[in-house]
């Protein structure tokens, strides 16, 4: 897919490494510059969006976008982890969520220019409400090229993105463009609500950069191989949920002795406890799996029929579809539990705790 990014505006804040670690799935590590982690707000105009060799996509070839991103290292090398990507149109948001597993959001994104001043504003309406803004000045006497600035290179010269599918698998795609025509800019102000929603309490004035335009090619997304669990595994589930508890009762009869079931309130890892609010979590040997990846890990311990099901769930197309179904069930589990009359964890066998 080819595109042009115009009027690209960056604002970068240093943040604690632990804040980034709390967001990342297994398989990714925080990328740092001189021991410091970073988060960035990035606004730009997407232009000439098209599939390679085809005409521009009707009605969505040009729109504004505003991102919150941080910096990671995965099995394919350094890259970007997007906390959110706000756009004003449904089609690019839904296509990117389905095709690239990127957390695109829908809302109003605007940019205004007054002399040297550039002001970005975001009013997110889906999937949750959030607001943010960024104002910078790009004046000839204030700007300077930063092509040899090591920190600027670290923050902007990123040639890969990473994301996580709804089924819990890591996906990556290459990002190619010419060297940034990057210059410094002057920070005027920001409303950092989007960063706060992402989990970052940014402080002080950021480092600000600006680039007029780059021509970009984003390659096809690729599912990354997932390591299999070895030895005993622990399944963490919401024992206040009837659907979850019924699923565990069913699994207990079919899994071997290497699988232990425990309520998620006993988790001592904040990130995993947060993930377990919406999905099964499986842990083993310091690693974790969630959602469909967790289900496949459990089915691996459920005899030959279960192993066949786990194999099917790991196929890319099945994995994506199963992830959508899983998320729908998770979002509606209270209503489903009530309608089906499913008992919660108080009736589970004692061996689950």
N, C-alpha and C positions, 0 to 999 in steps of 0.2 A: 504494500500500500504506500503510495507517495502522497506528499503533502508539503505545504510551505507554512512555516511558523513565522509570523510577522509581529513586530513590536513586542518582542519577548522581554518581560520585566521580571527580574529575580530579586527576592529578599531572603537572606540566609541568617539564621540564628544558631548559635551553639546551644546544644541541649545535653543533658546527662545521658550517658550511654545506656543506663538502665531504662530510661523512658523509651528508647528505640527498641531495646531488647524485648520489652513487654509486648510490642506489636508484632514481632516477627514469628513466623511459623518455623518448625523444625526444618533444617536444611539451609537457612540463611543466617548470616552473622552481620553484626553492625560493622560498617566500613567507617574508619575514622581518619582524620588528618591530624597528625601530631598528638594522638591520644584523645581527640575531641570528636564527638558525634554532632551532626548537623541536621536541621530541618529547614525546608525552603517553601516559600510561597512563590508561585510562578504563574503569571498571567500572559496570555498571548492570543493572537488571532490565528485560527486555523484556516488555511486557504488552499484551494486547488486539491481538495481531498479526493482521491480516486484510487481504484484498483489499478495496478500497474498495467499499462497498455490499453486501458479503457477510458472513456470520457469521464469527466468529473461527475460525482454522484449528485443527481438532481436534488434540489432543496437543501442539501446538507453539505455542500462542498465548501461552505464558508461560514464560520461561526466563531464566537469567543469561547475561550476555555480558561479555567483557573484551577491550579493544582496545589495540593499540599503533598510534599514528597520528602523522603529521606534516603539514606545511602547505605547500600548493603553489599555483601560479597556472597555469591552462591557458587554452585558447582561449575557454572559457565564463566565465572569471573565477576568483577565489580559491576554494579548496576544500580538502578533506581527502584525503590519501593514506594508506590503511590498510596498515600493514606486516603486521598479523595481526589476526584477530578470533576469539577462542576462545569456543566454546559447548559445552554438554554433550550435545547431541542431533545425530543424523546428518542428519535431514531439513532443518532450516534451514541447516546447513553446506553440504550438497550443492546445495540450491536456490539459495543465494546465490552459490556458486561458478559454477554454470551460468548463472543468470539475470543476475547483476550483475558477474560476473568478479571478485568480492571474495575475498581469501585467507582464507576461513573455515577454522578448525582445530577438531578434535574432541578433547575431553578433559573433565576434571572442573573445573567452575567453582563456587566456593562463596563465600558471604558470611555473616558472623556479626555480630550486634549485641550489644554489652554496654554498657549505659548509653549514653554518648555515643560509644563507640568503634565504628568500622566496619572490618572486616577482610575483604579479598578474597584468595582463593587460587586459583591455576590450576595444574593438572597436565595439560599437553597430551600426548596420546598419538598423534595423527595430524595431519599427515603425518610429523612428527618429534617426538621427546621434548623437552619444555621445561617449565620451572616458573617461577612468579613469584608475588608477593604485594604487597599494598598495605594499609597500616593508617593510618587517620586518625582524628581526634577532631573531632566537630561539637558543641561545647559553646556554650551561649548566650552565655557571657561571652567566648568566643574568636572568634566569627564576626562578620562585618560584611558588608553588601551591597556588591557590587563592580560595580554596573551602570554606573558612570561610569569604571571603571578601563580605560584604553586597552589594556593588555596582556591583561587578562581577556577583553575583547571580541574582540581579535584571535584568541585561542586557542579561544574557545568559540562565537562567533557565525559559524558556517560553514554556508553554505546550498547546498553542492554537494559531491558526492564524485566522485573520479576513480579509475579502475582500468584494468588492462590485461588483455585477453582472452588466452587460451592461444595464439591465433593472432598476437599481437603488436599488436593494435589497441587504441587508447585508447577507453574508454567513460566516460560521465558520466551522473549523475542528480541532479536537484534534491532538496534536503532542506528541508522547511518545518516550522516550529514557532513557538509564541509566544515572546516574549522570555524568556530564562532567569531563573528566580527564584534567581539565583546568589549564593552567599555564600562568604566565606573559610572555611578550616578549618585545623586544626593537623596537621602531618605527624608521624606516629609512627615509621614505618619502612617499608621496601620491600625485596623481593628482586627484582632487576631482570634476571633471566635472560631474560625475554621480550624486553626491549629489547636485550640483548646478542645474542640470536639474530637480531634484525632488523638488527644492524649498528651499534648505538649503545652507547658506553661512557659511561653517564651518571654524573655526579659530584655530590656534595653533596646538600643537601636541596632538594626541588622546591617549586614554588608549588602549593598545593592549593586546590581549589574543590569545592563540593558544591551540588547542587540536588535538591529533593525529587521533582519530576516535570515532564515536558513532554509535550504531545501532538504527535505527529510524523506527517508525510506524506512518504513517499519516492516520487518520480515514477518513471516508466518509464526504464530505461537507454537511452542513445542512443550509437551508434557515432559517433566524431568523424571527420571527413574526414582522410585521410592524404595528406601531401604525396608526390608522386612523385619518384623519383630523377632527377636530370639529369646529363648528362655520364657519364664513366666511373664504374663502381662496382667495389668490391672485395668479393669473397665470402670470408669467413673460415670455415674448417671444421676439424673434428677429423680430422687425417690419420692418427690412430691407430685410427680407426674404419673398419671395412670397408664398412658401409652408407654412411657419409658419403663415403668415397673413391669408391665405385662411383657414387654419385649425381653427384659432381663429374665423373667421367670421362664420364658420360652427358651432363651439361650442357655440357661443353667442346665437344662435337661439334655442339651446337645453338644456342649463344649467339653473339652477334656479338663483334667485337673490343673493344667497350666494357666487357666483363666480364673482370675479373682475379681469379684464384683464388689464395688464400694460406692456409697453415696458421695456425690460431688462436693457436699459441704465439708468433707474431711480433707479436701485438697489443700495443700499448703503453698501452692504456686498460684499467685494472683492471676497471671495471664491464662493459665489452664482453667482456673475456676471461672474466669470470665467466659472463656470459650465453651465451657461445659454448660453454661446457662442456655445455650441454643443447640448443643450437639453432644453426642457421646464423645468421650475422650478416652483413649487407650494410652497407657504409658508402659514403657519397658526399657530398662537399661539407660535411663537418662533421655530417651527420645519419646515423642508423642505423636499420635495420629488422631484426627478429628473427623466427624461427619462420616461420609461414605468410606473414606480411607480407614476409619476406625471400624466400621462394619466389616469391611473386607478382612481386616486383621483378626477380628473375632471369628469370622467364618473359616479362616485358615486353620482354626483349632476345632472344627466341627465335622470331622470326617471327610470322606471323599466327596460327598455331595456338597458340603459346605465349601471345600476347596475349589470345586467347579464354579460355585456362585461367586467366590472371591475373585477368581480369574476373570469372570464376566464383568464384574463391577470395575475392574481395573482397565478394561478396554476404553479408549478415549471417548467414543460416542456414547456408550452405555454409562460411563462414569459421569459425563456431563448431564445426561438426562436424569440419572438416579440422584445426582446432587440437587437438581431442581425439585424433584419429588420430596427428597429428604427435607429440604429447607421449608417446603410448604407444610409438611407434617409437623416439623418443629415449631413453626410459627402458629399453628392451629392446634397444638397438642392438648391444651386445656379444654377446648370445645370438643375435640374428638374423644377425650377421656370421659367427659360428662355424657356425651351422646351414646358412647358404647358401654358405659357403666363399668369402666376399668378401675380396679382398686390401685391405690398408690402404694408406696414402699412399706407401709406398716404391716402388710401381709406377706412380705418376702421372707423366705427362709433365713434363719439366723446366720447361715454361712456367708451371706453377702456382706457382712460388716466386719 
